[in-house]
Amino acid sequence: MGHTLMEVGRDGVAIITIVNPPVNSLSIDVLRCLKESFDQAIRRNDVKAIVVTGARGKFSGGFDISAFGGLEGAKERPKPGYISVEIITDTIEAARKPSVAAIDGLALGGGLEVAMACNARVSTSTALLGLPELQLGIIPGFGGTQRLPRLVGLTKALEMMLTSRPVKGKEAFSLGLVDGLVSPDDLVNTARQWALDILGHRRPWIASLYKTDKLEPLGEAREILKFARAQARKRAPNLHHPLVCIDVIEAGILAGPRAGLWKEAEAFEGLVKSDTCKSLVHIFFAQRGTSKVPGVTDRGLVPRHVKKVAILGGGLMGSGIATALVLSNYPVILKEVNQKFLDAGINRIKVNLQSRVKKGKLTQENFEKAFSLLKGTLEYESFKDVDMVIEAVIEDVSLKQQIFADLEKYCPPHCILASNTSTIDLDLIGERTKSQDRIVGAHFFSPAHVMPLLEIVRTKKTSPQVIVDVLDISKKIKKTPVVVGNCTGFAVNRVFFPYTQAGLLLAERGVDVYQIDKVITKFGMPMGPFRLVDLVGFGVAIATGMQFIQNFPERTYKSMLIPLMQEDKRAGETTRKGFYLYDDKRKASPDPELKNYIEKARSITGVSVDPQLVKLQERDIIEMIFFPVVNEACRVLDEGIAVKAADLDISGVFGMGFPPYRGGIIFWADSLGSKYIYSRLESWSQLYGEFFKPCAYLAARAAKGIPLSASVEQTKARL
Ligand SMILES: C[C@H](O)CC(=O)SCCNC(=O)CCNC(=O)[C@H](O)C(C)(C)COP(=O)(O)OP(=O)(O)OC[C@H]1O[C@@H](n2cnc3c(N)ncnc32)[C@H](O)[C@@H]1OP(=O)(O)O
């Protein structure tokens, strides 16, 4: 159980240490202990001053996120303001003995809020300090909305809170958030001396809550807040809590910080119960849960050290993957079939890296370092000491089979053989080898050095060691991994295949294409199905469509709309014409000619405009597009392709941009209820055919009224 420890030195300084592994989060128990330690330190005559720090080099990762649910309805739930006013303000900040926070590792959320209530802060230069609460759908609730603006000024405080991005100790020092920088070894000693210096009036005794020197004058502050509101509305129109955060900050400026604290406490109470908070907290834990794979990561296997990686193919995917790897210090060999392609691939990687330099995300020195890790080759000879190969050539089964047969010859026997295929069966790819246990899918999303998801595809024969190795690489290259089974489209493309299909079905029956995209983006997707297919390109869309028609013929909606347009050399954004027209700046605008293609497609499919569908409400459009996606997700769970529902939530959020504040596809579906989704799909399937037919998994759950995410025998991984 989390607690605090107090040790009083001979110098009269009480060191209070927060102990709650792994990140010293602040559970209610820890906070109560912290108060007790402070009360004791204030009472004891041998204590002159106080230092607050965290165990094992971490100050605190903030309020215990797993306790959020418990705040709702729990009997022992602290009353509003108990923590922020009674503990943080009236016990810590108002103590008649000075306190200094000694910060190493991280001081996030409630952790930083405790530190800000101390009379000074010393930190290591690498520590991370921030208020990331907004990414959990709440606002800082322990006084952060009041103290941060008073320590760093309104503009910077708003930026830190609204983006949830922490700053490093070095920047925190230049902002005035911390008062001194020290090495980790000197941290606590410097802090204790600092506390004694405050007591001896050699350093100022400051209560952050009442600082005013950093706050902008009222008129300017109003303008800054107005701008922040406009930005927040634009960036996240569906989110309410960023606006609440701004309101609370404003209240403190207008009515004084103590009134601000009470307003903060009240707003926090409301937000922690909101659906947005529940969804985002689910995403927080689900994201961390994807690297826990039953039967794989619970075997005590230690990831092997991958020293060198080879990549086959320097196209868009291969070069993106290589970029991600060299950025994380992996030496990479890039192989191509001829010098021209090789030069082009290397150049792409260079451009990817340079663009990071331009954006200020990479120093020139680190650019050179990363680029020097890349070697090009046309031969397999240099593959003899690679630990992993990632094949990223075109989607051609026999070519891939040949490549894997070659790899078996040239690579060492321990080498991981990965394919970046997005649709082809891995068993087929490895058919001509005897190395099935080390064949794995490493499905990156384009652009691979930017998109955060890595789908790790295992076959029935892939060894757990290989999965553990790839999970480790994924962590090192800062991707969120999802381990899935081998099937057409794997988890992400398969689950989201009906997304475009539903769009096509509705368009043929008379629903306006641009209206569909508008409603779906308003729902929170980065782009609607038609804008997406333009981006992906019709060539890829048709090729993937063929895979689905072959494998799931009964439920694939066969529309000729995309092939008809492609015949006319409209193939999406790259040809400047698809469902939209594109200008030089890739800005999309509707095309009046589109209706001609739709009419032609309609006549081929033999469907006519349905007056019921033409006047669909927004909600109906959302459901007709997403319920088939939910249905496919249910099949993927039923077949054990995904180990748990939360993994599909993460796949959709990180691979397709499903809005995280809706918690992911299954989480969202469960908020509507399996019965409701089943009945809607069932009635559409009567009207519009097999495409909507609810699967057995969904039917069974609807019949019993149980959530789609609940794990029972059916959803046990079959692998
Ligand atoms: C009232 C207040 O204003 C409200 C708050 O304070 S809300 C909380 C604000 N704090 C945050 O948002 C920080 C959230 N945590 C993080 O960003 C990251 O976990 C971190 C930067 C602290 C550490 O990252 P990293 O080293 O990659 O480790 P990571 O895998 O994320 O976390 C380690 C473990 O700690 C847990 N954890 C991290 N922060 C936690 C927190 N605040 N509460 C509960 N558990 C937490 C994770 O769930 C994970 O558990 P697991 O090992 O069982 O999966």
The ligand as a MOL file (V3000), in Angstrom:
LIG
                    3D

  0  0  0     0  0            999 V3000
M  V30 BEGIN CTAB
M  V30 COUNTS 54 56 0 0 0
M  V30 BEGIN ATOM
M  V30 1 C -6.0050 15.8210 -9.0940 0
M  V30 2 C -4.8710 15.6880 -10.0560 0
M  V30 3 O -4.6670 16.9100 -10.6680 0
M  V30 4 C -5.1790 14.6160 -11.0150 0
M  V30 5 C -3.9760 13.8790 -11.4750 0
M  V30 6 O -2.8830 13.9790 -10.9610 0
M  V30 7 S -4.2480 12.8440 -12.7510 0
M  V30 8 C -2.7250 12.0460 -13.0160 0
M  V30 9 C -1.7820 12.9100 -13.7620 0
M  V30 10 N -0.6630 12.1130 -14.1120 0
M  V30 11 C -0.5460 11.5880 -15.3270 0
M  V30 12 O -1.3740 11.7680 -16.1940 0
M  V30 13 C 0.6800 10.7410 -15.5490 0
M  V30 14 C 0.2660 9.4450 -16.1550 0
M  V30 15 N 1.3820 8.5680 -16.3150 0
M  V30 16 C 2.2450 8.7040 -17.3420 0
M  V30 17 O 2.1690 9.5870 -18.1510 0
M  V30 18 C 3.3140 7.6570 -17.4450 0
M  V30 19 O 2.8400 6.4980 -16.8230 0
M  V30 20 C 4.6320 8.0630 -16.7550 0
M  V30 21 C 5.2620 9.1910 -17.5460 0
M  V30 22 C 4.3720 8.4910 -15.3260 0
M  V30 23 C 5.5940 6.8510 -16.7060 0
M  V30 24 O 5.7440 6.3300 -17.9940 0
M  V30 25 P 6.5380 4.9470 -18.2560 0
M  V30 26 O 7.8200 4.9770 -17.5150 0
M  V30 27 O 6.5280 4.7370 -19.7270 0
M  V30 28 O 5.6900 3.8310 -17.5570 0
M  V30 29 P 4.1720 3.4080 -17.7560 0
M  V30 30 O 4.1380 2.0270 -18.3410 0
M  V30 31 O 3.3840 4.4850 -18.4270 0
M  V30 32 O 3.6730 3.3660 -16.2380 0
M  V30 33 C 4.1920 2.4140 -15.3270 0
M  V30 34 C 3.0320 1.8890 -14.5170 0
M  V30 35 O 2.5640 2.9430 -13.6680 0
M  V30 36 C 1.1690 3.1080 -13.8220 0
M  V30 37 N 0.8760 4.5410 -13.6540 0
M  V30 38 C 1.5330 5.5820 -14.1920 0
M  V30 39 N 1.0050 6.7410 -13.7720 0
M  V30 40 C 0.0110 6.4170 -12.9260 0
M  V30 41 C -0.8980 7.1810 -12.1390 0
M  V30 42 N -0.8850 8.5110 -12.1270 0
M  V30 43 N -1.8020 6.4980 -11.4070 0
M  V30 44 C -1.8330 5.1620 -11.3910 0
M  V30 45 N -0.9790 4.3840 -12.0930 0
M  V30 46 C -0.0730 5.0140 -12.8530 0
M  V30 47 C 0.8810 2.6210 -15.2390 0
M  V30 48 O -0.4460 2.2420 -15.3800 0
M  V30 49 C 1.8410 1.4550 -15.3490 0
M  V30 50 O 1.2460 0.3710 -14.6920 0
M  V30 51 P 1.5330 -1.1340 -15.1810 0
M  V30 52 O 3.0080 -1.3410 -15.0440 0
M  V30 53 O 0.6970 -1.9680 -14.2820 0
M  V30 54 O 1.0780 -1.1760 -16.6200 0
M  V30 END ATOM
M  V30 BEGIN BOND
M  V30 1 1 1 2
M  V30 2 1 2 3
M  V30 3 1 2 4
M  V30 4 1 4 5
M  V30 5 2 5 6
M  V30 6 1 5 7
M  V30 7 1 7 8
M  V30 8 1 8 9
M  V30 9 1 9 10
M  V30 10 1 10 11
M  V30 11 2 11 12
M  V30 12 1 11 13
M  V30 13 1 13 14
M  V30 14 1 14 15
M  V30 15 1 15 16
M  V30 16 2 16 17
M  V30 17 1 16 18
M  V30 18 1 18 19
M  V30 19 1 18 20
M  V30 20 1 20 21
M  V30 21 1 20 22
M  V30 22 1 20 23
M  V30 23 1 23 24
M  V30 24 1 24 25
M  V30 25 2 25 26
M  V30 26 1 25 27
M  V30 27 1 25 28
M  V30 28 1 28 29
M  V30 29 2 29 30
M  V30 30 1 29 31
M  V30 31 1 29 32
M  V30 32 1 32 33
M  V30 33 1 33 34
M  V30 34 1 34 35
M  V30 35 1 34 49
M  V30 36 1 35 36
M  V30 37 1 36 37
M  V30 38 1 36 47
M  V30 39 1 37 38
M  V30 40 1 37 46
M  V30 41 2 38 39
M  V30 42 1 39 40
M  V30 43 1 40 41
M  V30 44 2 40 46
M  V30 45 1 41 42
M  V30 46 2 41 43
M  V30 47 1 43 44
M  V30 48 2 44 45
M  V30 49 1 45 46
M  V30 50 1 47 48
M  V30 51 1 47 49
M  V30 52 1 49 50
M  V30 53 1 50 51
M  V30 54 2 51 52
M  V30 55 1 51 53
M  V30 56 1 51 54
M  V30 END BOND
M  V30 END CTAB
M  END
